[in-house]
Amino acid sequence: SDRRIADTVLDAHKRGAAVRLITDDVTAMNDGSLVFELAEAGVATVVDSDFEEWRTAEDGSMRRSGSTPRHMHHKFCLVDGQILLTGSYNFSWSAGNVNCENMLITDDPYHVRRYGEAFEGLWREFRR
């Protein structure tokens, strides 16, 4: 929901950079979310399928009966396979303007590689 971040991602995409985005369904559907705008502009995007399941209880009320186990909750970004940004920062307007957040930025090859492997696994998982 941070226009500055979305514009930066879109600019990189327009320059021909390989940009891929994984997000969760709740974030994608939030008011102010820019996820679908980025996807419509051609940014490769996958959304998890952690949709909540609801059932009608005997008294007629709706009750949450659980959700699927596939929820994207990571908060990290890899830049050119060489820089890792990770922490509590949600890449949202609130994270940048209101919340108390943390972010670690590193070029340590071990951590960049491990997060890269995790990203590729998530990309495969959520594309199913």
Backbone as a ProteinNet text record, in pm:
[ID]
protein_1_A
[PRIMARY]
SDRRIADTVLDAHKRGAAVRLITDDVTAMNDGSLVFELAEAGVATVVDSDFEEWRTAEDGSMRRSGSTPRHMHHKFCLVDGQILLTGSYNFSWSAGNVNCENMLITDDPYHVRRYGEAFEGLWREFRR
[TERTIARY]
81	0	85.8	215.9	303.9	332.1	277	290.4	437	523.2	665	728.1	695.1	749.9	691.9	562.1	498.1	556	576.6	633.3	775.8	852.8	990.5	992.2	904.5	893.6	851.4	752.3	703.8	811.6	887.5	996.8	1101.2	1136.1	1233	1179.8	1052.3	989.1	995	964.5	965.1	1105.3	1208	1347.1	1392.2	1308.5	1342.7	1400.1	1402.1	1449.7	1350.4	1402.5	1316	1258.4	1132	1065.9	957.2	961.4	857.7	809.8	680.8	618.1	533.9	554.8	469.1	401.9	270.6	197.7	88	20.1	-89.8	-223.2	-325.6	-457.3	-518.7	-496.9	-555.4	-496.4	-364	-297.7	-342	-349.6	-387.9	-527.2	-614.8	-753.2	-776.7	-674.4	-690.5	-720.3	-796.7	-815.9	-679.5	-654	-526.7	-416.6	-442.1	-340.2	-310	-183.3	-139.9	-96.6	-121.2	-77.5	-135.7	-265.9	-326.9	-288.3	-263.8	-214.8	-79.5	8.9	139.3	124.7	38.5	16.2	-39.7	-135.6	-194.3	-92.5	8.8	114.3	219.4	204.2	293.8	394.8	393.8	485	438.6	528.6	495	456.4	334	278.8	207	230	150.2	94.6	-24.7	-93.8	-118.7	-89.7	-112.4	-260.9	-291.2	-431.3	-476.5	-446.1	-482	-622.6	-716.1	-852.2	-916.7	-982.3	-1049.3	-1172.8	-1195.4	-1312.9	-1416.6	-1540.1	-1649.2	-1759.1	-1832.4	-1947	-2061.8	-2179.9	-2297.4	-2317.8	-2318.2	-2338.5	-2486.4	-2517.2	-2655.2	-2748	-2694.2	-2778.4	-2793	-2734.9	-2745.7	-2634	-2549.6	-2439.7	-2324.6	-2243.3	-2126.2	-2009.5	-1939.8	-1824.7	-1705.3	-1591.1	-1468.3	-1433.7	-1411.6	-1380.2	-1235.1	-1157	-1015.6	-972.9	-850.9	-799.1	-697.6	-662.8	-562.8	-426.7	-330.7	-200.8	-103.5	-144.3	-51	-64.5	3	-4.8	132.9	142.7	267.7	283.1	380	400.4	542.4	627.9	763.9	759.1	863.1	879.6	1025.4	1054.7	1191.2	1192	1303.9	1322.2	1465	1481.2	1613.4	1633.3	1749.3	1779.2	1896.3	1869.4	1972.4	2048	1985.5	2050.4	2173.2	2188.2	2309.1	2281.5	2161.6	2128.7	1998.4	1996.7	1879.2	1828.8	1697.6	1630.6	1530.7	1537.1	1445.2	1420.2	1305.5	1269.8	1119.1	1073.3	928.9	858.5	933.6	878.9	788.5	665.1	564.9	559.7	648.1	647.6	512.4	456.6	326.4	341.5	237.9	238.3	250.3	175.5	180.3	318.7	383.7	518.2	615.5	601	692.7	660.3	537	493.9	441.9	402.7	337.1	402.9	421.2	462.4	607.6	637	774.9	818.4	913.6	954.8	1105.7	1153.1	1297.1	1325.8	1446.5	1489.4	1640.1	1681.6	1822.4	1853.9	1958.7	2003.1	2143.7	2163	2293.3	2326	2453.7	2500.1	2576.6	2559.5	2624.3	2580.2	2673.8	2636.7	2556.9	2590.3	2518.6	2370.9	2340.4	2200.8	2127.1	2193.2	2130.4	2093.5	2184.4	2158.1	2043.1	2044.9	1938.9	1802	1793.1	1665.1	1624.5	1721.9	1692	1632.6	1689.2	1635.5	1494.2	1473.5	1339.5	1240.2	1281.4	1191.4	1153	1250.3	1221.1	1124.9	1142	1050.6	909.5	898.5	766.9	703.7	783.2	732.3	671.9	744.8	692	565.5	567.4	454.1	327.3	338.4	219.7	172.4	253.8	211.2	129.6	127	51.9	-94.8
-119.3	0	126.3	111.2	228.4	262.4	373.3	414.3	426.9	472.8	488.2	353.4	251.8	118.3	61.6	73.2	21.3	87	218	288.2	243.6	218.9	171.7	32.5	-54.6	-190	-181.9	-100.1	-85.2	-27.1	70.6	127.1	21.1	-61.8	-169.4	-266.7	-300.1	-389.6	-329.2	-201.8	-134.1	-126.3	-122.6	-121.5	-260.3	-360.8	-496.1	-582.5	-532.1	-613.8	-727.1	-841.7	-955.2	-930.1	-895	-864.4	-967.9	-1031.2	-1126.2	-1091.4	-1105.1	-1067.4	-1183.2	-1217	-1314.4	-1239.9	-1253.5	-1186.6	-1277.9	-1231.4	-1311.1	-1254.6	-1337.5	-1299.6	-1185.5	-1181.3	-1075.6	-941	-934.7	-810.5	-767.3	-861.6	-829.1	-767.2	-807.9	-759.4	-636.6	-592.6	-475.7	-350.3	-258.8	-127.8	-62.2	-5	62.3	-28.6	-159.5	-251.1	-220.3	-229.6	-204.6	-333.4	-447	-575.9	-602.2	-586.9	-618.4	-516.6	-394	-293.1	-335.2	-382.4	-429.7	-551.5	-644	-763.7	-726.2	-635.3	-592.8	-521.5	-461	-393.9	-492.7	-619.8	-722.9	-776	-727.4	-779.9	-921.1	-1017.7	-1156.7	-1164	-1208.1	-1203.8	-1333.5	-1386.3	-1497.3	-1458.5	-1508	-1480.2	-1613.7	-1621.4	-1747.1	-1781.4	-1899.6	-1943.5	-1975.2	-1887	-1906.9	-1853	-1891.9	-1843	-1909.2	-1829.3	-1884.4	-1962.6	-2070.4	-2152.2	-2122.3	-2101.2	-2069.1	-2172.1	-2195.7	-2287.4	-2224.9	-2270.5	-2223.6	-2313.4	-2252.7	-2327.4	-2363	-2449.8	-2492.8	-2376.3	-2272.9	-2156.8	-2058.5	-2092.6	-2009.1	-1907.8	-1894.1	-1797.8	-1858.4	-1769.4	-1814.3	-1830.7	-1942.8	-1972.5	-2008	-1958.6	-1992.4	-2136.9	-2216.3	-2357.1	-2388.8	-2287.7	-2310.6	-2242.4	-2266.1	-2211.5	-2308.4	-2287.2	-2372.6	-2338.6	-2428	-2407.3	-2320	-2266.7	-2196.5	-2045.2	-1988.1	-1844	-1780.8	-1683.3	-1611.2	-1507	-1527.9	-1434.2	-1378.2	-1425.3	-1371.5	-1224.4	-1153.4	-1013.9	-997.7	-1023.4	-1005.2	-970.4	-913.4	-871.8	-905.1	-963.4	-989.9	-897	-834.2	-740.1	-794.4	-823.9	-871	-993.3	-1072.1	-1191.6	-1161.4	-1035.7	-996.9	-925.4	-870.6	-795.2	-848.9	-866.4	-915.4	-807.6	-781.9	-697.2	-786.2	-791.1	-875.7	-816.8	-845.2	-796	-791.5	-706.5	-696.6	-604.6	-527.2	-427.2	-492.8	-443.4	-502.8	-443.7	-351.7	-286.8	-220.1	-161.3	-94.4	50.8	130.3	269.3	279.2	197.1	200	165.6	67.7	29.8	145.7	221	331.1	460.1	474.1	602.3	599.2	481.9	476	374	254	143.2	152.9	84.2	60.6	-69.1	-61.2	-175.5	-193.2	-307	-328	-389.4	-363	-422.3	-440.7	-559.7	-590.8	-591.2	-523.2	-521.6	-580	-683.8	-750.4	-799.2	-809.5	-872.3	-1001	-1051.9	-1176	-1289.4	-1350.7	-1451.9	-1569.7	-1613.5	-1726.4	-1693.6	-1580.9	-1544.4	-1509.8	-1442.1	-1411.2	-1541	-1637.7	-1766	-1841	-1846.2	-1918.5	-1857	-1725	-1659.4	-1677.2	-1677.7	-1703.2	-1841.6	-1939.2	-2075.3	-2080.5	-2010.3	-2006.3	-1940.7	-1831.4	-1763.5	-1856.9	-1924.6	-2014.7	-2124.8	-2177.7	-2280.3	-2225.9	-2106.5	-2044	-2014.9	-1968.5	-1937.1	-2062.8	-2173.6	-2299.8	-2342	-2333.2	-2376.4	-2296.4	-2164.9	-2082.2	-2075.7	-2118.8	-2121.2	-2245.5	-2342.6	-2465.7	-2438.3
0	0	0	-10.2	-14.9	-161	-205.7	-345.9	-386.5	-295	-328.6	-361.9	-284.1	-309.1	-437.7	-455.9	-577.1	-702	-698.2	-813.8	-842.2	-736.7	-754.1	-815.9	-768.8	-825	-971.2	-1000.5	-1138	-1229.2	-1180.8	-1260.5	-1293.3	-1194.8	-1218.9	-1323.2	-1312.3	-1410.1	-1550.7	-1561.4	-1692.4	-1751.7	-1665.4	-1712.8	-1758	-1734.9	-1776	-1665.6	-1543.7	-1431.8	-1407.2	-1368.2	-1334	-1194.9	-1189.1	-1062	-1038.6	-921.9	-883	-743.3	-721.3	-595.9	-544.3	-416.7	-348	-234.2	-223	-115.7	-64.3	38.5	92.9	47.7	51.4	2.1	81.8	211.6	294.3	255.8	244	204.6	65.4	-26.1	-162.9	-170	-79.3	-83.4	5.4	79.9	166.1	85.8	145.8	85.3	70.8	-43.1	-66.3	-115.9	-124.1	-173.3	-319.8	-354.7	-492.2	-561.3	-498.5	-551.1	-690	-705.5	-834.6	-941.3	-900.5	-995.3	-1051.6	-966	-1011.9	-1102.4	-1063.4	-1145.1	-1282	-1284.7	-1412	-1501.1	-1438.4	-1514.6	-1565.4	-1530.2	-1580.9	-1482	-1357.9	-1256	-1219.2	-1232.5	-1199.6	-1052.8	-1024.8	-889.5	-858.3	-738.3	-688.2	-551.5	-523.9	-398.8	-330	-199.8	-129.1	-129.8	-84.2	-83.6	57.3	149.3	289.4	315.6	233	249.5	370.3	450.6	568	525	594.2	568.9	675.8	634.3	726.3	709.7	817.1	810.6	888.3	859	931.8	1052.6	1170.7	1294.9	1309.9	1402.9	1425.8	1458	1521.9	1555.4	1438.6	1323.1	1204.7	1188.4	1289.3	1278.2	1197.2	1143.8	1068.3	1164.5	1152.7	1238.8	1151.5	1193.8	1123.6	1156.2	1053.3	1077.4	1046.6	1020.1	993.5	865.3	829.8	705.2	648.9	525.7	463.3	522.2	514.8	579.4	500.2	389	301.1	317	416	437.9	421.4	333.4	312.6	422.9	511.1	620.3	623.5	533.9	525	487	526.9	488	447.7	321.6	274.4	127.4	86.9	-50.9	-90.9	-207.2	-263.2	-382.1	-387.8	-495.4	-575.8	-701.4	-794.6	-744.1	-657.2	-605.1	-522.1	-476.5	-403.8	-272	-255.5	-134.9	-78.5	52.2	123.3	218.1	213.4	311	383.1	515.5	590.6	728	784.4	916.5	932.5	1020.6	1045.6	947.1	872	780.2	675.9	664	575.5	435.5	400.8	270.1	243.7	347.3	339.8	383.2	356	398	549.8	621.5	768.1	820.5	759.2	803.9	788	681.2	654.1	725.3	773.7	828.2	970.8	1021.3	1151.7	1244.8	1199	1285.4	1331.6	1438.8	1482	1414.2	1325	1243.8	1252.2	1203.2	1189.6	1053.9	1004.8	878.8	882.5	842.7	828.8	679.8	641.2	501.8	500	419.3	416.2	275.1	249.9	126.2	157.1	279.2	319.9	226.8	153.4	53.3	110.1	230.8	290.1	307	368	392.8	264.2	173	44.3	-27.2	-27.4	-93.5	-26.3	107	179.5	155.7	161.4	135.1	-11.6	-101.4	-242.3	-262.9	-195.3	-202.5	-144	-33.4	26.9	-68.1	-132.2	-225.8	-340.3	-397.5	-509.7	-467.2	-346.1	-295.7	-277.9	-222.8	-206.7	-342.1	-436.7	-570.8	-633.6	-623.2	-677.5	-603	-469.9	-389.4	-420.9	-424.3	-442.6	-587.9	-681.3	-823	-855.3	-763.1	-790.7	-803.9
[MASK]
++++++++++++++++++++++++++++++++++++++++++++++++++++++++++++++++++++++++++++++++++++++++++++++++++++++++++++++++++++++++++++++++

